[in-house]
Amino acid sequence: MILLLVPFSQAFSAEVTDTPSTLTVSLKNESQFVYQDAEGYTVVVGLAENKNPLTPVTNVKIQVNFYDDYDSAPLEVVQGYTTLEVIAPNGKSTYSIRSQTPNPNITQASVSLLGFDSSEAKQKGLTVYSTSVFSDYSFRFSGILENGGAPNSDTNVYLAFYDGFEPPRFLGVYTIELGDVDPNAEISFEFNEVIDSRAVGFFLFAESNIFSSDLVDIKIPPSQIPDKLVTISNVFLEDSNGNKLSELSVGSPVNIKSETWIQFAADQQSDETAYTYYVQVKESGKLPYVEYVGKFDGRFIGTGLETQTIDWIPEKTGLFFIETFVWDRNNVPIADQGPFVLVVVS
């Protein structure tokens, strides 16, 4: 996998220049996007188009000049190539070119096309398609690559994400390296990364030393992130024998129990979510008085239903209501407040 997308300052701009000798290939200015990756490098992403209806092109060389806001001389000059080695007649390819250093002074970039060569065509011997697409706290995608009747080497699958602009801008290009692929083979692949939140879809395509694939346009489903990570679904009272209670007595211990449902693990790698469960008992009145606060430190493993228990011994009579909360270890609520429970202590 390559670069993690992080949205970057809109102070960036990208310019495109084509010389008269390279008019067969053009760089699409409106498709370009500039951002800073997780390591602080500046990345320019865009689209190159082969306008020749008959001849494939290769070695499409692109130069990016990186500038600050003060000097007309570039801070860095970097050259790179399109994502696809060979662009078919009337075909297109993304490119992604990164600065040489993580320089925070870079604020602008200009892009120019240096040249290209004619090429032999690559047969459409590869087929790629998706098997699942899921978007929540990260973007998860799985697919299949099918190879035709010849062995392949240097086989890569690409995901080029774009936003909702018209025409769209390309927000980033990710590479899945598959290497050697046997004849008539089917290879499964997966992608699980945090992507730019502005992405609405991506082009899926593949290329090897001898074959390429068609571009498959895949829309990203709406985010399935719940409003809150945890739901407090039930709050009830029990005595020490497990009998549910509706009235309490002063001095008699009671268990305040809650059922909580976690819908998604906060830490994808460990599949764990550390939390603190709070119970607050208030005396009913114009200015409710906090009678008791209890807490329980726990850890969800994966997803599903769990039960928390807090012990309380009422110390005086009256009408009380019980509030419940679940926070993470940074004291950030990860659940809406649980249902109110009214209880009479006599």
C-alpha beads as a LAMMPS data file, in Angstrom:
LAMMPS data file: protein, C-alpha beads

346 atoms
345 bonds

1 atom types
1 bond types

-500.0 500.0 xlo xhi
-500.0 500.0 ylo yhi
-500.0 500.0 zlo zhi

Masses

1 110.0

Atoms # bond

1 1 1 0.000 0.000 0.000
2 1 1 1.089 3.577 -0.516
3 1 1 0.311 6.945 0.922
4 1 1 -2.203 7.645 3.657
5 1 1 -4.410 10.551 2.582
6 1 1 -4.528 13.644 4.788
7 1 1 -6.450 16.715 3.504
8 1 1 -4.040 19.630 2.873
9 1 1 -4.286 23.383 2.782
10 1 1 -6.254 24.945 -0.031
11 1 1 -3.349 27.399 -0.451
12 1 1 -1.928 24.893 -2.900
13 1 1 -2.390 25.374 -6.601
14 1 1 -1.417 23.254 -9.589
15 1 1 -0.714 24.485 -13.090
16 1 1 -0.379 22.475 -16.292
17 1 1 1.748 23.317 -19.292
18 1 1 2.026 21.312 -22.517
19 1 1 4.619 22.059 -25.185
20 1 1 3.614 22.031 -28.885
21 1 1 5.614 18.819 -29.416
22 1 1 3.537 16.877 -26.864
23 1 1 -0.011 17.745 -27.836
24 1 1 -0.955 14.061 -28.273
25 1 1 -0.805 13.606 -24.494
26 1 1 -2.374 16.144 -22.129
27 1 1 -2.540 16.624 -18.396
28 1 1 -6.044 17.311 -17.134
29 1 1 -5.739 20.379 -14.922
30 1 1 -9.215 20.072 -13.435
31 1 1 -8.488 16.556 -12.130
32 1 1 -5.471 17.554 -10.037
33 1 1 -5.232 17.518 -6.259
34 1 1 -2.358 18.429 -3.928
35 1 1 -2.114 17.207 -0.349
36 1 1 0.332 16.420 2.427
37 1 1 0.676 12.746 3.379
38 1 1 1.047 11.316 6.887
39 1 1 4.839 11.684 6.752
40 1 1 4.708 15.360 5.753
41 1 1 5.593 14.920 2.065
42 1 1 3.675 16.910 -0.532
43 1 1 1.875 14.826 -3.174
44 1 1 0.412 15.897 -6.519
45 1 1 -2.218 13.574 -7.997
46 1 1 -3.762 13.990 -11.441
47 1 1 -4.759 12.495 -14.762
48 1 1 -2.928 12.145 -18.087
49 1 1 -4.805 11.457 -21.327
50 1 1 -3.535 9.896 -24.545
51 1 1 -5.435 11.762 -27.269
52 1 1 -4.097 9.635 -30.129
53 1 1 -6.881 7.305 -31.366
54 1 1 -4.435 4.764 -32.843
55 1 1 -1.163 4.580 -30.941
56 1 1 -0.475 3.549 -27.328
57 1 1 2.097 5.610 -25.426
58 1 1 4.617 4.780 -22.718
59 1 1 7.266 6.562 -20.622
60 1 1 4.907 9.482 -20.037
61 1 1 7.249 11.705 -18.024
62 1 1 5.863 14.409 -15.756
63 1 1 7.729 17.109 -13.846
64 1 1 6.470 18.791 -10.687
65 1 1 7.991 22.014 -9.364
66 1 1 7.311 22.619 -5.668
67 1 1 7.316 26.245 -4.418
68 1 1 6.819 28.285 -1.301
69 1 1 4.855 31.567 -1.170
70 1 1 7.872 33.853 -1.450
71 1 1 10.324 32.748 -4.147
72 1 1 9.824 32.187 -7.867
73 1 1 12.580 29.548 -7.823
74 1 1 11.257 26.085 -6.938
75 1 1 12.223 24.495 -3.643
76 1 1 12.258 21.085 -5.325
77 1 1 11.956 19.676 -8.846
78 1 1 10.729 16.078 -9.047
79 1 1 10.104 13.913 -12.105
80 1 1 7.854 10.888 -12.279
81 1 1 5.654 8.774 -14.521
82 1 1 2.013 7.835 -14.919
83 1 1 0.528 4.993 -12.901
84 1 1 0.111 2.860 -16.027
85 1 1 3.242 1.957 -17.942
86 1 1 1.289 1.929 -21.218
87 1 1 -1.700 4.191 -21.915
88 1 1 -4.008 2.817 -24.602
89 1 1 -5.244 4.916 -27.560
90 1 1 -7.747 7.472 -26.241
91 1 1 -6.947 6.070 -22.808
92 1 1 -6.202 7.727 -19.487
93 1 1 -3.938 7.100 -16.527
94 1 1 -3.539 8.689 -13.128
95 1 1 -0.205 9.828 -11.744
96 1 1 0.982 10.459 -8.205
97 1 1 4.264 12.328 -7.612
98 1 1 5.696 13.079 -4.168
99 1 1 8.164 15.695 -3.014
100 1 1 11.676 14.543 -2.130
101 1 1 11.491 15.815 1.445
102 1 1 8.757 16.497 4.035
103 1 1 9.202 20.254 3.616
104 1 1 6.530 22.305 5.476
105 1 1 7.433 25.406 3.430
106 1 1 5.979 23.923 0.224
107 1 1 2.691 25.662 -0.537
108 1 1 2.349 25.463 -4.336
109 1 1 3.075 23.091 -7.196
110 1 1 3.216 23.380 -10.990
111 1 1 3.010 20.365 -13.285
112 1 1 4.434 19.986 -16.797
113 1 1 4.633 17.185 -19.328
114 1 1 8.191 16.395 -20.438
115 1 1 7.610 13.752 -23.088
116 1 1 6.522 10.206 -23.998
117 1 1 7.202 7.388 -26.472
118 1 1 4.982 5.330 -28.730
119 1 1 4.464 1.758 -27.552
120 1 1 3.165 -1.680 -28.381
121 1 1 -0.319 -2.238 -27.013
122 1 1 -0.942 -4.391 -23.957
123 1 1 -3.754 -6.886 -24.355
124 1 1 -6.718 -6.720 -21.977
125 1 1 -5.760 -10.052 -20.422
126 1 1 -6.569 -9.005 -16.847
127 1 1 -9.997 -8.640 -15.264
128 1 1 -10.646 -7.020 -11.881
129 1 1 -13.897 -6.827 -9.939
130 1 1 -15.046 -6.182 -6.384
131 1 1 -16.419 -8.713 -3.931
132 1 1 -17.210 -6.318 -1.072
133 1 1 -17.088 -2.574 -0.355
134 1 1 -17.554 -1.234 3.181
135 1 1 -17.017 2.222 4.660
136 1 1 -16.955 3.016 8.382
137 1 1 -13.982 4.179 10.457
138 1 1 -11.761 3.107 7.575
139 1 1 -12.464 2.056 3.991
140 1 1 -12.467 -1.707 3.414
141 1 1 -12.523 -3.285 -0.010
142 1 1 -11.877 -6.755 -1.386
143 1 1 -11.729 -7.941 -4.969
144 1 1 -10.554 -10.556 -7.443
145 1 1 -8.004 -10.363 -10.262
146 1 1 -8.396 -12.889 -13.070
147 1 1 -5.479 -13.577 -15.406
148 1 1 -5.747 -14.717 -19.006
149 1 1 -3.807 -17.540 -20.583
150 1 1 -0.213 -16.376 -20.044
151 1 1 2.059 -15.978 -17.003
152 1 1 2.421 -12.406 -15.714
153 1 1 5.036 -10.636 -13.645
154 1 1 5.078 -7.211 -11.958
155 1 1 1.306 -7.378 -11.588
156 1 1 -0.268 -4.461 -9.699
157 1 1 -3.845 -3.536 -8.831
158 1 1 -4.605 0.185 -8.460
159 1 1 -7.341 2.122 -6.648
160 1 1 -7.629 5.771 -7.753
161 1 1 -10.033 7.666 -5.466
162 1 1 -11.954 10.705 -6.694
163 1 1 -14.251 13.318 -5.161
164 1 1 -17.715 14.599 -6.083
165 1 1 -16.595 17.576 -8.187
166 1 1 -17.597 17.732 -11.841
167 1 1 -15.235 16.786 -13.367
168 1 1 -13.874 14.901 -10.338
169 1 1 -10.465 15.456 -8.793
170 1 1 -8.286 12.467 -7.983
171 1 1 -7.515 12.407 -4.266
172 1 1 -4.974 9.606 -4.223
173 1 1 -3.753 6.439 -5.902
174 1 1 -3.074 3.267 -3.924
175 1 1 -1.133 0.256 -5.194
176 1 1 -1.631 -3.413 -4.312
177 1 1 1.366 -5.427 -5.476
178 1 1 0.552 -8.976 -6.590
179 1 1 3.817 -9.812 -8.371
180 1 1 3.856 -13.014 -10.441
181 1 1 0.475 -14.420 -11.486
182 1 1 0.082 -17.866 -13.069
183 1 1 -1.932 -18.477 -16.259
184 1 1 -5.710 -18.688 -15.728
185 1 1 -5.270 -17.822 -12.051
186 1 1 -7.660 -15.967 -9.767
187 1 1 -6.032 -13.849 -7.070
188 1 1 -7.966 -12.250 -4.219
189 1 1 -6.793 -8.940 -2.747
190 1 1 -7.860 -6.618 0.057
191 1 1 -7.561 -2.952 0.934
192 1 1 -8.127 -1.484 4.411
193 1 1 -7.020 2.121 4.925
194 1 1 -8.233 5.486 6.136
195 1 1 -8.979 7.514 2.995
196 1 1 -9.876 11.131 2.283
197 1 1 -13.409 11.722 3.575
198 1 1 -14.272 13.580 0.337
199 1 1 -13.898 10.434 -1.773
200 1 1 -17.161 9.295 -3.364
201 1 1 -15.774 6.550 -5.629
202 1 1 -12.682 5.044 -7.179
203 1 1 -11.406 3.513 -10.381
204 1 1 -10.152 -0.047 -10.035
205 1 1 -7.646 -1.214 -12.655
206 1 1 -4.619 -3.486 -13.069
207 1 1 -1.486 -3.847 -15.185
208 1 1 1.324 -6.393 -15.510
209 1 1 4.382 -6.751 -17.736
210 1 1 2.207 -7.959 -20.653
211 1 1 -1.480 -7.370 -19.808
212 1 1 -3.764 -4.616 -18.565
213 1 1 -7.425 -4.389 -17.537
214 1 1 -10.362 -2.114 -18.157
215 1 1 -11.085 0.630 -15.622
216 1 1 -13.930 -0.316 -13.274
217 1 1 -15.786 2.605 -11.677
218 1 1 -16.922 1.717 -8.126
219 1 1 -19.006 3.995 -5.909
220 1 1 -18.264 4.158 -2.190
221 1 1 -21.353 3.333 -0.085
222 1 1 -22.510 5.870 2.519
223 1 1 -20.512 5.719 5.735
224 1 1 -21.863 3.141 8.138
225 1 1 -20.332 4.754 11.214
226 1 1 -22.894 4.753 14.019
227 1 1 -23.635 8.080 15.741
228 1 1 -22.086 6.589 18.875
229 1 1 -19.813 3.614 19.255
230 1 1 -21.805 2.129 22.163
231 1 1 -25.521 1.959 22.947
232 1 1 -26.853 1.620 26.504
233 1 1 -29.926 -0.485 25.842
234 1 1 -31.251 -1.412 29.289
235 1 1 -30.856 -0.309 32.932
236 1 1 -32.386 -2.264 35.844
237 1 1 -31.969 -2.982 39.573
238 1 1 -31.358 -6.338 41.274
239 1 1 -30.785 -7.556 44.797
240 1 1 -27.856 -9.826 45.702
241 1 1 -29.892 -12.897 44.664
242 1 1 -30.568 -11.582 41.144
243 1 1 -34.192 -10.579 41.780
244 1 1 -35.296 -7.426 39.961
245 1 1 -36.393 -4.570 42.221
246 1 1 -38.798 -1.675 41.800
247 1 1 -38.530 -0.326 45.372
248 1 1 -35.449 -0.099 47.586
249 1 1 -34.853 0.041 51.328
250 1 1 -32.380 2.241 53.158
251 1 1 -29.241 0.318 54.020
252 1 1 -29.971 -2.611 51.676
253 1 1 -27.316 -3.190 48.955
254 1 1 -28.547 -3.056 45.370
255 1 1 -26.918 -3.854 42.010
256 1 1 -27.432 -1.275 39.260
257 1 1 -27.044 -3.182 35.999
258 1 1 -26.835 -1.991 32.397
259 1 1 -26.740 -3.784 29.076
260 1 1 -24.478 -2.099 26.528
261 1 1 -24.032 -2.922 22.881
262 1 1 -20.790 -2.027 21.088
263 1 1 -21.142 -1.808 17.326
264 1 1 -17.536 -1.387 16.195
265 1 1 -14.131 -1.868 17.833
266 1 1 -12.295 1.444 18.330
267 1 1 -8.902 -0.226 17.866
268 1 1 -9.034 -2.263 14.647
269 1 1 -5.762 -4.102 15.267
270 1 1 -6.379 -5.302 18.828
271 1 1 -10.177 -5.460 18.387
272 1 1 -10.478 -3.869 21.839
273 1 1 -12.253 -0.789 23.178
274 1 1 -11.312 0.426 26.669
275 1 1 -14.130 2.273 28.446
276 1 1 -15.361 3.627 31.784
277 1 1 -18.983 3.048 32.743
278 1 1 -20.497 5.632 35.117
279 1 1 -23.640 5.525 37.253
280 1 1 -24.986 8.718 38.825
281 1 1 -27.841 8.618 41.331
282 1 1 -29.659 11.935 41.885
283 1 1 -32.326 12.833 44.409
284 1 1 -35.413 14.224 42.706
285 1 1 -36.164 17.903 43.319
286 1 1 -35.914 21.418 41.910
287 1 1 -32.130 21.296 42.176
288 1 1 -31.318 17.576 41.960
289 1 1 -28.709 16.548 44.502
290 1 1 -26.137 13.951 43.471
291 1 1 -26.486 11.157 45.998
292 1 1 -23.966 8.732 44.553
293 1 1 -21.468 8.279 41.692
294 1 1 -19.976 4.904 40.828
295 1 1 -17.793 3.731 37.982
296 1 1 -16.566 0.570 36.348
297 1 1 -13.486 0.315 34.093
298 1 1 -13.924 -2.298 31.388
299 1 1 -12.773 -3.373 27.978
300 1 1 -14.945 -4.481 25.072
301 1 1 -13.454 -7.291 22.990
302 1 1 -14.807 -7.115 19.451
303 1 1 -18.498 -6.284 19.160
304 1 1 -21.649 -7.478 20.905
305 1 1 -23.563 -7.210 24.166
306 1 1 -22.045 -6.790 27.639
307 1 1 -23.454 -6.204 31.121
308 1 1 -22.014 -3.802 33.704
309 1 1 -22.795 -3.858 37.427
310 1 1 -22.379 -1.097 40.023
311 1 1 -23.150 -1.631 43.740
312 1 1 -25.069 1.023 45.665
313 1 1 -26.342 1.199 49.253
314 1 1 -29.124 3.811 49.644
315 1 1 -28.558 5.991 52.700
316 1 1 -31.854 7.930 52.872
317 1 1 -35.456 7.750 51.771
318 1 1 -36.931 9.600 48.826
319 1 1 -37.434 9.557 45.069
320 1 1 -34.251 9.080 43.047
321 1 1 -33.388 8.779 39.386
322 1 1 -30.445 6.910 37.910
323 1 1 -28.307 8.098 34.980
324 1 1 -25.756 5.969 33.121
325 1 1 -22.874 6.928 30.813
326 1 1 -20.056 5.237 28.881
327 1 1 -16.865 7.217 28.179
328 1 1 -13.552 6.231 26.664
329 1 1 -10.311 6.535 28.650
330 1 1 -9.885 10.097 27.375
331 1 1 -13.192 11.073 29.035
332 1 1 -14.973 11.374 25.681
333 1 1 -18.549 9.987 25.591
334 1 1 -18.851 6.988 23.256
335 1 1 -22.534 6.359 24.054
336 1 1 -25.622 8.480 24.419
337 1 1 -26.849 8.694 27.991
338 1 1 -28.757 5.585 29.040
339 1 1 -32.486 5.525 29.790
340 1 1 -33.641 7.185 33.032
341 1 1 -34.656 4.887 35.890
342 1 1 -36.855 6.247 38.712
343 1 1 -36.708 4.448 42.029
344 1 1 -38.329 4.946 45.457
345 1 1 -36.233 4.342 48.573
346 1 1 -38.251 3.731 51.768

Bonds

1 1 1 2
2 1 2 3
3 1 3 4
4 1 4 5
5 1 5 6
6 1 6 7
7 1 7 8
8 1 8 9
9 1 9 10
10 1 10 11
11 1 11 12
12 1 12 13
13 1 13 14
14 1 14 15
15 1 15 16
16 1 16 17
17 1 17 18
18 1 18 19
19 1 19 20
20 1 20 21
21 1 21 22
22 1 22 23
23 1 23 24
24 1 24 25
25 1 25 26
26 1 26 27
27 1 27 28
28 1 28 29
29 1 29 30
30 1 30 31
31 1 31 32
32 1 32 33
33 1 33 34
34 1 34 35
35 1 35 36
36 1 36 37
37 1 37 38
38 1 38 39
39 1 39 40
40 1 40 41
41 1 41 42
42 1 42 43
43 1 43 44
44 1 44 45
45 1 45 46
46 1 46 47
47 1 47 48
48 1 48 49
49 1 49 50
50 1 50 51
51 1 51 52
52 1 52 53
53 1 53 54
54 1 54 55
55 1 55 56
56 1 56 57
57 1 57 58
58 1 58 59
59 1 59 60
60 1 60 61
61 1 61 62
62 1 62 63
63 1 63 64
64 1 64 65
65 1 65 66
66 1 66 67
67 1 67 68
68 1 68 69
69 1 69 70
70 1 70 71
71 1 71 72
72 1 72 73
73 1 73 74
74 1 74 75
75 1 75 76
76 1 76 77
77 1 77 78
78 1 78 79
79 1 79 80
80 1 80 81
81 1 81 82
82 1 82 83
83 1 83 84
84 1 84 85
85 1 85 86
86 1 86 87
87 1 87 88
88 1 88 89
89 1 89 90
90 1 90 91
91 1 91 92
92 1 92 93
93 1 93 94
94 1 94 95
95 1 95 96
96 1 96 97
97 1 97 98
98 1 98 99
99 1 99 100
100 1 100 101
101 1 101 102
102 1 102 103
103 1 103 104
104 1 104 105
105 1 105 106
106 1 106 107
107 1 107 108
108 1 108 109
109 1 109 110
110 1 110 111
111 1 111 112
112 1 112 113
113 1 113 114
114 1 114 115
115 1 115 116
116 1 116 117
117 1 117 118
118 1 118 119
119 1 119 120
120 1 120 121
121 1 121 122
122 1 122 123
123 1 123 124
124 1 124 125
125 1 125 126
126 1 126 127
127 1 127 128
128 1 128 129
129 1 129 130
130 1 130 131
131 1 131 132
132 1 132 133
133 1 133 134
134 1 134 135
135 1 135 136
136 1 136 137
137 1 137 138
138 1 138 139
139 1 139 140
140 1 140 141
141 1 141 142
142 1 142 143
143 1 143 144
144 1 144 145
145 1 145 146
146 1 146 147
147 1 147 148
148 1 148 149
149 1 149 150
150 1 150 151
151 1 151 152
152 1 152 153
153 1 153 154
154 1 154 155
155 1 155 156
156 1 156 157
157 1 157 158
158 1 158 159
159 1 159 160
160 1 160 161
161 1 161 162
162 1 162 163
163 1 163 164
164 1 164 165
165 1 165 166
166 1 166 167
167 1 167 168
168 1 168 169
169 1 169 170
170 1 170 171
171 1 171 172
172 1 172 173
173 1 173 174
174 1 174 175
175 1 175 176
176 1 176 177
177 1 177 178
178 1 178 179
179 1 179 180
180 1 180 181
181 1 181 182
182 1 182 183
183 1 183 184
184 1 184 185
185 1 185 186
186 1 186 187
187 1 187 188
188 1 188 189
189 1 189 190
190 1 190 191
191 1 191 192
192 1 192 193
193 1 193 194
194 1 194 195
195 1 195 196
196 1 196 197
197 1 197 198
198 1 198 199
199 1 199 200
200 1 200 201
201 1 201 202
202 1 202 203
203 1 203 204
204 1 204 205
205 1 205 206
206 1 206 207
207 1 207 208
208 1 208 209
209 1 209 210
210 1 210 211
211 1 211 212
212 1 212 213
213 1 213 214
214 1 214 215
215 1 215 216
216 1 216 217
217 1 217 218
218 1 218 219
219 1 219 220
220 1 220 221
221 1 221 222
222 1 222 223
223 1 223 224
224 1 224 225
225 1 225 226
226 1 226 227
227 1 227 228
228 1 228 229
229 1 229 230
230 1 230 231
231 1 231 232
232 1 232 233
233 1 233 234
234 1 234 235
235 1 235 236
236 1 236 237
237 1 237 238
238 1 238 239
239 1 239 240
240 1 240 241
241 1 241 242
242 1 242 243
243 1 243 244
244 1 244 245
245 1 245 246
246 1 246 247
247 1 247 248
248 1 248 249
249 1 249 250
250 1 250 251
251 1 251 252
252 1 252 253
253 1 253 254
254 1 254 255
255 1 255 256
256 1 256 257
257 1 257 258
258 1 258 259
259 1 259 260
260 1 260 261
261 1 261 262
262 1 262 263
263 1 263 264
264 1 264 265
265 1 265 266
266 1 266 267
267 1 267 268
268 1 268 269
269 1 269 270
270 1 270 271
271 1 271 272
272 1 272 273
273 1 273 274
274 1 274 275
275 1 275 276
276 1 276 277
277 1 277 278
278 1 278 279
279 1 279 280
280 1 280 281
281 1 281 282
282 1 282 283
283 1 283 284
284 1 284 285
285 1 285 286
286 1 286 287
287 1 287 288
288 1 288 289
289 1 289 290
290 1 290 291
291 1 291 292
292 1 292 293
293 1 293 294
294 1 294 295
295 1 295 296
296 1 296 297
297 1 297 298
298 1 298 299
299 1 299 300
300 1 300 301
301 1 301 302
302 1 302 303
303 1 303 304
304 1 304 305
305 1 305 306
306 1 306 307
307 1 307 308
308 1 308 309
309 1 309 310
310 1 310 311
311 1 311 312
312 1 312 313
313 1 313 314
314 1 314 315
315 1 315 316
316 1 316 317
317 1 317 318
318 1 318 319
319 1 319 320
320 1 320 321
321 1 321 322
322 1 322 323
323 1 323 324
324 1 324 325
325 1 325 326
326 1 326 327
327 1 327 328
328 1 328 329
329 1 329 330
330 1 330 331
331 1 331 332
332 1 332 333
333 1 333 334
334 1 334 335
335 1 335 336
336 1 336 337
337 1 337 338
338 1 338 339
339 1 339 340
340 1 340 341
341 1 341 342
342 1 342 343
343 1 343 344
344 1 344 345
345 1 345 346
